[in-house]
Every structure is written in C-alpha cells, then in structure tokens.
Amino acid sequence: MPDATPFPVNDNSGLLICFSHLRWDFVIQRPQHLMRRFAKGRRVIFWEEMIPTDHDKPYYEVHVFTDDKVRAIRPRIPHGWSAERSERAQAEMLDDVLALQGSPKPTLWFYTPMMWPIASHVAAEAVVYDCMDELSHFKFAPPELREREAQLLKAADVVFTGGYSIYEAKRLQHDNIHPFPSSVDGAHFSQARRGMAVPGDMASIPGPRLGFYGVIDERIDLGLIDHVAASRPDWHIVMVGPVVKIGEADLPRRPNIHYLGGKNYAELPAYLSGWDVALMPFAINEATRFISPTKTPEYLAGGRPVVSTPIRDVVRHYGTLQGVKVADTPEAFLRACDEAMDLSKTPDVWRPEVDRMLADLSWDTTFKRMDRFVQDAVLMRRARRSPDRFAAPGIRRGGSRPYDVVIAGAGFAGAIMAERLAEGSGKRVLVVDKRSHVAGNAYDLHDKAGVLIHQYGPHIFHTNSDQVVSYLSRFTAWRPYEHRVLARVGDKLLPMPINRTTLNGLYNLNLQSDEDAAAFLAAQAEPVEDIRTSRDVVVNAVGRHLYETFFQGYTRKQWGLDPSELDKSVTSRVPTRTSLDDRYFTDTFQAMPRDGFTRMFERMLDHPNIDLALGADYHDLKANDLAPLTIYTGPIDAFFDHRFGPLPYRSLQFRHETLDQRRFQEVAVVNYPAEDVPYTRITEYKYLTGQVHDKTSITYEYPSAVGDPYYPIPRPENQVLYKKYEALALQRDDVIFLGRLGTYRYYNMDQVVGQALATYRRLAERMAVQTGAASTAAE
C-alpha cells in the first residue's frame, strides 16, 4: 500500500533508481541482492514495470520494504493507452518522484532497456546497464527491445553482464563493460548442509528426491523432466517455483513429479536440504544461450551435487568440479543423476573443491566491485579533463634561484626525484625536458576527437611492490585493469603469452588440463644445452614452430636483429603458460591511473620548490640555472658527448588514427608477429582508460633504427660499451644517472619508480651526513 511519507529525503546519501522488469517481491534474484546492499549506503528506489488499471488517469504506488530499505514504484496506467503515451506518463511520474527527493542527480540503473525512454531525459550522475540476461531472446520479447538496448548502451557510463557468454556477445558494443557471473549468499544456503526440518508440503514425498527451484518457463526442458520421471519411477522430482509464460497444461504430469509452487527466499535452504540431487534441466535454446544461473553456486553452497544440461557458463565455470555433472542427452542426464546420487553419500570427497571455488563468489564481493566501477563512472562523468597544466616552452618559476638540484627529464625517474627532493628534503629543484610536456613516454592526452590516447604507445602499469603503489597513490586514484593481448596468426587471434587456449586454437587441439598442456609443450621443446640468446630461451621451452610463429618475426621487427643475436632476457620477459590464464601480466597490482598518467605527473610536480623548463635542453641551460647536483635521466652516452661512440638504442614511430566506430579490435593490444606486416602491434586505448566515446582511437607501432631512444638493445657488446660510460659516471660526484636511458637497462615503469625511490633514500642519507658534518665543523 502507498506510504503516507514515502520519500524521506536524506541529503547525506546519493539516490539510485533501479529500473527493472522484475517485481521486488517476486523472486529474489540479482537485482534484490545488489540493491539491498546499495540501500545500506544510499537511497534506493526500485522502479517496476507498469500495471494496467481501470482508472481513467495514471498514478503510481509506493511500496515500502522496510527490512530491505528499498521503496518500489509501481506505475498504474489506464487500459488501452499506447506504449508512447504510457512512457510519457511514467516520465512525468519520475519527475515527480525526483522533485519529492529534492531534485538530486541520481544514478540510473537499468535491468531492462525497455524502460530507457522513461528516464532518458534525466540529468544523471551516471547511467548503469546491468545486462543480467539477453532479454531479446526471451519469449514474448518486444520487437523494439534491441533498438532500445542500442540507445541505452550509447548512454551508459558502465555496463555489467550476468555472465561471460553474454559479455563476449556484447563486449564490442561498449567501452566500459565488465562480466559479473552469478554470485551466492553462502551463509544463507549453507544452512542446508546442517540438516533442516523438511517443509510440510515436501514431507510426504518419498526419496530419493531430485529438486529444482526457480521460475518455470520456456527455459526449462519439460520433455527432459518427463523423460527422467518416466525412466526412474522410484525417483521423485520436486519442482519449486512459479509457472510463468507457459500454461499449466504444458507441464508434464506423472505421480513422481511434484509442483510445489513459488516459495520465498528464506524457505529455499530447507527445500534444498531435503534433496539428494539438485537439477538444472534447462532447455538448450535461444532463451538459455547466454544465461549464467544463480542457482548453480546456491545449490553447491547448500552442499548438493548438481546435474545440468550443457549451459555454456555452467560448463565454463563449473564443468571441471566433481560435484557438477553436465549431460547433453536424456540418457546421459540419467547417468549423471546416478553419479550425483552416489556423490551425495560422500560429501567430504567433493565439497572442499567446491568451497574453494565459492570463496570468491559472494554477493558482498560482487557488490563492492560493482560499486567501485559505478563510483569511477560518476567521477569520469564529472571530470572533463582540462588542457595540460604546465605549458612549454620557458621556465615555470615557483621561487627564487639558486637551485640545489637540476634534473634532466620529466619522466618517472626525474619527476619522482624532483618530488622527493622538494617535499622530502626541502630542496629547490629545476626539472628540464626537451619535450613540451611532463610524463616522458607515459604522456597521455586527448586527441582531436576527444579520445584519451598515449602519445608514445601503450603504457600499462603493473607491479608486485606495495611500496611503489603506496607512493604513486599519493598522486592518483586507480582504475583496475588487467591487460590482455592477442596475436594475429593467419586468420586467427590467439592469446599472448602462449597458454592452453593458444595451443588449442593454433593446433586445433582439445587440451583439458595444465598437465595436458605441459605434456604437449614438453613434446615440442628442443632442449638447448647452453641458453644464451633469446632464441635459445624459446626453442628450449616450446620448440621451433612456436618460436617461429610468435617470436621470430616480432623480435626481428622490434629490435632489428634476429633473436639469436639478442640477450636471453628479451624473450624471458614473456612466459609460457599451461593454464587458461590470458592476462599478459600476473602482478598482484594491475591498474591504470584513473585520470591518466599526465595528471599523475602534474600532481607530483606541482610543488613550490619545483620549477619546470619544458621544451628546453639541459645542455643549453645558462650557468645560473645549473646546480651543485644534476640528476640525469637521458641517454648516458649523450651526456658524455658520445666519447666512446653512440650506445645502440631502438626507437619507435607511431601512426595514430581515430575511427568513426565504437570498437576496432577485441582487446587493447593485438600483436602482428608476421614479418611481412610492417608494424608490430595495434593499440586501442579505450580498453586501457575505460573512456566511453562513440569513436575510438588506435595506434600502429613501427619499430625504427632512428628517432628518440626508447629501448637499450640488450647485447653483450653493448654492455661492454656501456661499462665504459659507467666508469666515467662513477667519477662524477655531482651527477646521478637514472632510468632506462641513464643506466642502459630495459626497465618496466615500476622498476624505474623503485630505482628512483631507492636512489632518493641513499641521497637523503648522504645529505643528512653532510649537513651533520657541516654543523659540527661550524661548532
């Protein structure tokens, strides 16, 4: 019934309006689990589908669910009104509700695209599309649903999907899309393991009992249920749930099939407790093509073995568990039920494996991850990045000279040393860079289309160092991101680094386990007695065919040398896996600066003790801009005027393009190892940044022998030459050399950060000793 005070306004919390095709008090599903948790920290209004009324005017009801802290809006629309008129009326109702709330900017959360026209006019904090199911494949789906979904996808700031299959189907339709398979309230369903009183309407049903709970609709294989009941008359099949979109006459009727109707969420563990086996007898049709059934983890949390038809996400996530049997024919389903019946008598054998898997599938964990994505979406919508703060050329003066330290280079090494010396030691610092911006090669900016790109190729941050993360987190928030790379091999796109999926795809195999993949790779490997070069590393591990397919051509293009001429460290950076893990990196921390690398550097260098000379060469500085100490992050050979000859470096050339389409490729980076393709990889930046934009920008990367130095070339003779320059450097107490170029090392970003922090600590200790000595002398 309508509440007399339906909308108490709480200005200390945000407003979330969830638009759903489901009733709040119908069946407890994903919307209820999530919205209950959101309601603990903000106001939640659950907007339901309209209900026809005999009244001649539209109105809405407010149903208050006190325990859930949720208010449900139920629009009532006169019979016979057109869809357009109904939507217009509901849009007016929404405006009324917002006015009663104080006209805030709400977060709009959609479970059905059909409701988008109701709220499309609202100025929102963020728009979320939680695509729980592929509704367009359901029975009686409106023909305009696909068009509405396209509109919603265009407007959404973030998209979630109810499983991986539906994610794969939609991943190229949005820039900020994330799979969230079904989760479980483990504490609730684990009650079934402890034994519970058998519900009254099931008590008279003899065992063994094979049960199903959920909505009984076109997704259920009624013929399969009938076949099981007819084949095993001593088994009793218990069907718990409402019948929807099909008629009672469609249900198979046998003495051992029992339809108990819908039950509330609190009752489900008691029914589950009374079953020997839990069933998922889904039909394999368009309606089930993308589903990820919530009941799979619920059944398992309740301690019951599961028998399912081959639903893709069930096979993908649970198919290897001993406690889950998957059967693709009626006879196989019967055999699987027999096997599950035996498992029910030995729970200690299979439940530990199940419990390890369920540990990461709680609704609390899912909610926290989703909430972070929503918060980031709100911040991204609010923050329209302004132009770079530090303009060049010229020196940006923040104080008076003289300087204590001059730093050549505004990349990671230089910027970190500048910040630490200024903030940690109170030194006056001048940072000089030949480029017109800070951030070095990590510099990012909006291109002419407004897409955030990395000017000098992709920079992916990853580290195992808590110290590095802690330091950089002073200057940026983070956007979680796990990097994935595909390699174009003929007409195939295969994961890199090589994993089991790569092997199966390349050789048309069906390797099912790590052991299978390891055995296959061992058979391919060609042992090399003395591993010295990059070629030796790969051939020794995976053999010549995989080496030639993925490494030989790519390395020749990247370095201008055959792998047999390069140090083993080059290809050692790319591991080979026997698992299905397709992440490029496995570090404990993988994320991107939420506002971009440039903003992180600008915050780092925004200090009153730091001056910037951008678009200026350190070697051209006037005498009064120099200092007693120089920190040099440029090429060490250039500092010494190439006295012993130039150190070999590899450079890169970039071709940036903006395309009038939302997506160009399936992942952020696609490698092209074939030698007849002139570029090594193509990067699509919106995967890295999470930016939502109608267009996309990509970069073709061409290795080059000329241009700015990017990579020191790792060869023994180059190290010999470097050692000559290092010897000169060690004679200079007034200069510290840092970074990739200053120390001629192929460092990752986090390694440069760690090197700079360690160098500062040593320098600070040295300066403290000098200060102490000077004080003693003065006394």
Secondary structure, DSSP 4 states (H G I P E B T S, - for coil): ---SS-----TTS-EEEEE-SS-TTSS--HHHHHHHHHTTTSEEEEEPPPEEESSSS-EEEEEEEGGGTEEEEEEEEETT--HHHHHHHHHHHHHHHHHHTTS--PEEEES-GGGHHHHTTS--SEEEEEE-S-GGGSTT--TTHHHHHHHHHHH-SEEEESSHHHHHHHGGG-SSEEE----B-HHHHGGGGG--PPPHHHHTSPSSEEEEES-BSTTB-HHHHHHHHHH-TTSEEEEES-B-SS-GGGS---TTEEEEE---GGGHHHHHHT-SEEEE-B--SGGGTT---THHHHHHHTT--EEE---HHHHHHHTT-TTEEE-SSHHHHHHHHHHHHHHTT-HHHHHHHHHHHHTT-BHHHHHHHHHHHHHHHHHHHH--PPSPSS--SEEE--SPSPPSEEEE--SHHHHHHHHIIIIIH---EEEEESSSSSSGGG-EEE-TTS-EEETTS----EES-HHHHHHHTTT--EEE----EEEEETTEEEEES--HHHHHHHHT----SHHHHHHHHHHH----SS--BHHHHHHHHHHHHHIIIIIIHHHHHHHSS-GGGSBTHHHHTS---SSS---S---SEEEEETT-HHHHHHHHH--TTEEEEET--GGG--GGG--SEEEE-S-HHHHTTTTT-PPPEEEEEEEEEEESSS-SSSSSEEE---TTSS-SEEEETHHHH----SSEEEEEEEEESSSS--EE---HHHHHHHHHHHHHHHT-TTEEE-HHHHHT----HHHHHHHHHHHHHHHHHHHHHHHHHHHHHH-
